[in-house]
Every structure is written in structure tokens, then in C-alpha cells.
Amino acid sequence: MPVNGGIQMYGLVNKAIEEMVCSHFGHATWEAIKQKAEIQTEAFVSLEGYPDAITYRLVGAASEVLQLSPAEVMHAFGKYWVQFTAEEGYGELLAMNGDDLPEFLENLDDLHARVGVMFPKLQPPSFDCEEEDEEKLTLHYHSEREGLAPMVMGLIEGLGERFATEVDVNQTHHREEGADHDQFSVKYRVKCPFH
């Protein structure tokens, strides 16, 4: 996994990885991942900054221990992140960001601006949305970090569940293949008008 020396993630991200692993695979598996990643930290503090390298090491170790590719770990984490942040007290913030999937995606940069008030050192990605038709949009994802496109795909699927919307996400442009940013095609259909 790539490592960006100077960039930091807040502990909330590492805490979410821990919760995801513990809830699906148990505490012993999390301890094995921490050991493999050579992480001494007993508990991550949500509002504290940690080097990106720690998060990437956790993902790499989780990949080995769980016998999943790093992309599969990131994808599962993206999906889990939506539920985790809602339960960690950010539900109201999420609710303010939109009443359906396209509106929420359209407002992601605004959400990050509001989150930045609580997390002043936040280095968020940037998203642009282009509506293709009533049930399809293109999402442009710009980030200083590498290798997080699978997480974005999981995130969109998690938001689909939040908004009772069927989603089909495909990555159409890959930064690691030379594009200047990652791009996704998102097809969506509301399952039921009441959610």
C-alpha cells in the first residue's frame, strides 16, 4: 500500500477499522492485525492525528490476516464507514447533507467543510458530481492520498443502503493507470419512496 509521509488521518478512521474487524471477526483477529502491522497504540483517539502510514499498515495487515486483497478491505471499510460515523454521533451531520443519494454526493465537499470545524487538520478529498440522467451520475474523486478508490466505491454502496437505493458503481478512470483523478459511474434506483 502507498505511504504518504506528511499526511495524517484522524484516529476516527483507525477506530472504525478496529470496530469493523472486531464486529465481523472478533477481538483476537484485531489483535493479530495490530501485531502484524506493528502497532503499539492501545486505543485510537478519534480527534487525534495519526500518520497515514499507520492506516495503510493496518489495511495491509488486515489484508494478510483476513486473506482479502487490500482493495477488498478498503471496499468493505468504505461501506462500513457510513454506518459507523452515523452511530459515532455524526448522524445529524449526515442528515443535513442531503435527502437522497445524488444530493448527498453533490454536497460531499460541503460536508467535509463542516467536519473540518471539528477536525481542523483534516485533509479531505474533493468530489465533483455530474448528472448524466435521472438515474445515473459521474463522480469525480480528487485526493492527495493514493489507493483509496475502492473505499469510495464501498462508501457509495453504504450510502445506497442509507437511502434505500440500489446502486451500481463502476470505476471508469484510474489514477494509478495514469488518469489525473479517479472517476466513477454511478447508476442508482430508489427501492421504495419511503425510507
Secondary structure as a PSIPRED ss2 file (coil, helix, strand):
# PSIPRED VFORMAT (PSIPRED V4.0)

   1 M C   1.000  0.000  0.000
   2 P C   1.000  0.000  0.000
   3 V C   1.000  0.000  0.000
   4 N C   1.000  0.000  0.000
   5 G C   1.000  0.000  0.000
   6 G C   1.000  0.000  0.000
   7 I C   1.000  0.000  0.000
   8 Q E   0.000  0.000  1.000
   9 M E   0.000  0.000  1.000
  10 Y E   0.000  0.000  1.000
  11 G H   0.000  1.000  0.000
  12 L H   0.000  1.000  0.000
  13 V H   0.000  1.000  0.000
  14 N H   0.000  1.000  0.000
  15 K H   0.000  1.000  0.000
  16 A H   0.000  1.000  0.000
  17 I H   0.000  1.000  0.000
  18 E H   0.000  1.000  0.000
  19 E H   0.000  1.000  0.000
  20 M H   0.000  1.000  0.000
  21 V H   0.000  1.000  0.000
  22 C H   0.000  1.000  0.000
  23 S H   0.000  1.000  0.000
  24 H H   0.000  1.000  0.000
  25 F H   0.000  1.000  0.000
  26 G C   1.000  0.000  0.000
  27 H H   0.000  1.000  0.000
  28 A H   0.000  1.000  0.000
  29 T H   0.000  1.000  0.000
  30 W H   0.000  1.000  0.000
  31 E H   0.000  1.000  0.000
  32 A H   0.000  1.000  0.000
  33 I H   0.000  1.000  0.000
  34 K H   0.000  1.000  0.000
  35 Q H   0.000  1.000  0.000
  36 K H   0.000  1.000  0.000
  37 A C   1.000  0.000  0.000
  38 E C   1.000  0.000  0.000
  39 I C   1.000  0.000  0.000
  40 Q C   1.000  0.000  0.000
  41 T C   1.000  0.000  0.000
  42 E C   1.000  0.000  0.000
  43 A C   1.000  0.000  0.000
  44 F C   1.000  0.000  0.000
  45 V C   1.000  0.000  0.000
  46 S C   1.000  0.000  0.000
  47 L C   1.000  0.000  0.000
  48 E C   1.000  0.000  0.000
  49 G E   0.000  0.000  1.000
  50 Y E   0.000  0.000  1.000
  51 P E   0.000  0.000  1.000
  52 D H   0.000  1.000  0.000
  53 A H   0.000  1.000  0.000
  54 I H   0.000  1.000  0.000
  55 T H   0.000  1.000  0.000
  56 Y H   0.000  1.000  0.000
  57 R H   0.000  1.000  0.000
  58 L H   0.000  1.000  0.000
  59 V H   0.000  1.000  0.000
  60 G H   0.000  1.000  0.000
  61 A H   0.000  1.000  0.000
  62 A H   0.000  1.000  0.000
  63 S H   0.000  1.000  0.000
  64 E H   0.000  1.000  0.000
  65 V H   0.000  1.000  0.000
  66 L H   0.000  1.000  0.000
  67 Q C   1.000  0.000  0.000
  68 L C   1.000  0.000  0.000
  69 S C   1.000  0.000  0.000
  70 P H   0.000  1.000  0.000
  71 A H   0.000  1.000  0.000
  72 E H   0.000  1.000  0.000
  73 V H   0.000  1.000  0.000
  74 M H   0.000  1.000  0.000
  75 H H   0.000  1.000  0.000
  76 A H   0.000  1.000  0.000
  77 F H   0.000  1.000  0.000
  78 G H   0.000  1.000  0.000
  79 K H   0.000  1.000  0.000
  80 Y H   0.000  1.000  0.000
  81 W H   0.000  1.000  0.000
  82 V H   0.000  1.000  0.000
  83 Q H   0.000  1.000  0.000
  84 F H   0.000  1.000  0.000
  85 T H   0.000  1.000  0.000
  86 A H   0.000  1.000  0.000
  87 E H   0.000  1.000  0.000
  88 E H   0.000  1.000  0.000
  89 G H   0.000  1.000  0.000
  90 Y H   0.000  1.000  0.000
  91 G H   0.000  1.000  0.000
  92 E H   0.000  1.000  0.000
  93 L H   0.000  1.000  0.000
  94 L H   0.000  1.000  0.000
  95 A H   0.000  1.000  0.000
  96 M C   1.000  0.000  0.000
  97 N C   1.000  0.000  0.000
  98 G C   1.000  0.000  0.000
  99 D C   1.000  0.000  0.000
 100 D C   1.000  0.000  0.000
 101 L H   0.000  1.000  0.000
 102 P H   0.000  1.000  0.000
 103 E H   0.000  1.000  0.000
 104 F H   0.000  1.000  0.000
 105 L H   0.000  1.000  0.000
 106 E H   0.000  1.000  0.000
 107 N C   1.000  0.000  0.000
 108 L H   0.000  1.000  0.000
 109 D H   0.000  1.000  0.000
 110 D H   0.000  1.000  0.000
 111 L H   0.000  1.000  0.000
 112 H H   0.000  1.000  0.000
 113 A H   0.000  1.000  0.000
 114 R H   0.000  1.000  0.000
 115 V H   0.000  1.000  0.000
 116 G H   0.000  1.000  0.000
 117 V H   0.000  1.000  0.000
 118 M H   0.000  1.000  0.000
 119 F C   1.000  0.000  0.000
 120 P C   1.000  0.000  0.000
 121 K C   1.000  0.000  0.000
 122 L C   1.000  0.000  0.000
 123 Q C   1.000  0.000  0.000
 124 P C   1.000  0.000  0.000
 125 P C   1.000  0.000  0.000
 126 S E   0.000  0.000  1.000
 127 F E   0.000  0.000  1.000
 128 D E   0.000  0.000  1.000
 129 C E   0.000  0.000  1.000
 130 E E   0.000  0.000  1.000
 131 E E   0.000  0.000  1.000
 132 E E   0.000  0.000  1.000
 133 D E   0.000  0.000  1.000
 134 E C   1.000  0.000  0.000
 135 E C   1.000  0.000  0.000
 136 K E   0.000  0.000  1.000
 137 L E   0.000  0.000  1.000
 138 T E   0.000  0.000  1.000
 139 L E   0.000  0.000  1.000
 140 H E   0.000  0.000  1.000
 141 Y E   0.000  0.000  1.000
 142 H E   0.000  0.000  1.000
 143 S C   1.000  0.000  0.000
 144 E C   1.000  0.000  0.000
 145 R C   1.000  0.000  0.000
 146 E C   1.000  0.000  0.000
 147 G C   1.000  0.000  0.000
 148 L C   1.000  0.000  0.000
 149 A H   0.000  1.000  0.000
 150 P H   0.000  1.000  0.000
 151 M H   0.000  1.000  0.000
 152 V H   0.000  1.000  0.000
 153 M H   0.000  1.000  0.000
 154 G H   0.000  1.000  0.000
 155 L H   0.000  1.000  0.000
 156 I H   0.000  1.000  0.000
 157 E H   0.000  1.000  0.000
 158 G H   0.000  1.000  0.000
 159 L H   0.000  1.000  0.000
 160 G H   0.000  1.000  0.000
 161 E H   0.000  1.000  0.000
 162 R H   0.000  1.000  0.000
 163 F C   1.000  0.000  0.000
 164 A C   1.000  0.000  0.000
 165 T E   0.000  0.000  1.000
 166 E E   0.000  0.000  1.000
 167 V E   0.000  0.000  1.000
 168 D E   0.000  0.000  1.000
 169 V E   0.000  0.000  1.000
 170 N E   0.000  0.000  1.000
 171 Q E   0.000  0.000  1.000
 172 T E   0.000  0.000  1.000
 173 H E   0.000  0.000  1.000
 174 H C   1.000  0.000  0.000
 175 R H   0.000  1.000  0.000
 176 E H   0.000  1.000  0.000
 177 E H   0.000  1.000  0.000
 178 G C   1.000  0.000  0.000
 179 A C   1.000  0.000  0.000
 180 D C   1.000  0.000  0.000
 181 H C   1.000  0.000  0.000
 182 D E   0.000  0.000  1.000
 183 Q E   0.000  0.000  1.000
 184 F E   0.000  0.000  1.000
 185 S E   0.000  0.000  1.000
 186 V E   0.000  0.000  1.000
 187 K E   0.000  0.000  1.000
 188 Y E   0.000  0.000  1.000
 189 R E   0.000  0.000  1.000
 190 V E   0.000  0.000  1.000
 191 K C   1.000  0.000  0.000
 192 C C   1.000  0.000  0.000
 193 P C   1.000  0.000  0.000
 194 F C   1.000  0.000  0.000
 195 H C   1.000  0.000  0.000
